[in-house]
Amino acid sequence: MVTILALAAAVLYGTADFLGGVASRRASVFAVLALTVPAGAVVMLLVALLGQVPALGGLVGHGGLGSPSSMGDWSAAGWAAASGVCGAAGLVAFYAGFATAPISVVAPVAALVSAVLPAGVAIAGGERPATTVIAGGLICLVAIVLVSAQPGGGERSDHSGERGDRIRPVTSGRLRALGYGAAAGAGFGLFFIFLKNAGQSGVLWPVAISRSAGTVVAFGIVLATRTRLRFGRGGITGIALISGALDAAANVCYVLATRAGLFGLAVVITSLYPGMTVLLARVLLGERMRWVQRTGLLLAAVGVILVALLPLRGALILPPP
């Protein structure tokens, strides 16, 4: 079940990123962010409120955040808010890296860090997956980097002097890309960790609070950058709203995945979302898929199969010593 839910989260995240990218081609990235994040928050708040209706109470699940008088619930709300802030901060670093550094470095570094950080936390917390799960997870990590790889370029040098002078700007650009990628990956990784902690007491309300906190950050960025919000052109509003709703649904699937089995496994499989973005770009926009990305998709399939074929008994978490 954890594999299915994590794959669903990856598909939804990848689709949301694709739509957000399409919208960003027609408007400012920050303007799109100011639409997608609040859209997800509104959707999740409405669904969470519906879950409070007695006839629909099962939507929230055991331990939902419906009774904030409980100390555990308030703690969960704090984790959820922190996840929203970290996720939004990760997006800022991600987009800033795309704008000022080589994409071919930023994307794979961010994807790898966002998977390795939570997986490391899971292992440190006492998770001991079976050998097959470890092998599948490692293959998926390699796949994450490959499917995130972007065409080279963007490393031009304005220096026309000696060869050493031409190399310095390139090296500087790569170092800057590593910094942005690591920062974005850390933000996404902390988002996964905090949302998982918040999801221990429920599903819908933690996601709704996370999205609401992200909304505050998104609007703060818009105000700080003095971004002009111009919508209604080229269907950007509808695309951005759908992207936000899908992203919120992905959050729900991810939280359910972390509650269904190994946290480290759930986050590694979820981090395969760039593969879905690449596929959609190939099918819908006709973008060419490089052999590196095709190899990554193939490895992702192998890794997921290794995990999915593992008997349920072998996926049990051994208690920490």
Secondary structure, 3 states (H helix, E strand, C coil): CHHHHHHHHHHHHHHHHHHHHHHHCCCCHHHHHHHHHHHHHHHHHHHHHHCCCHHHHHHCCCCCCCCCCCHHHHHHHHHHHHHHHHHHHHHHHHHHHHHHCCHHHHHHHHHHHHHHHHHHHHHHCCCCCCHHHHHHHHHHHHHHHHHHCCCCCCCCCCCCCCHHHHHHHHHHHHHHHHHHHHHHHHHHHHHHHHHHHHHHHCCHHHHHHHHHHHHHHHHHHHHHHCCCCCCCCCCHHHHHHHHHHHHHHHHHHHHHHHHHCCHHHHHHHHCCHHHHHHHHHHHHCCCCCCHHHHHHHHHHHHHHHHHHCCCHHHHCCCCCC
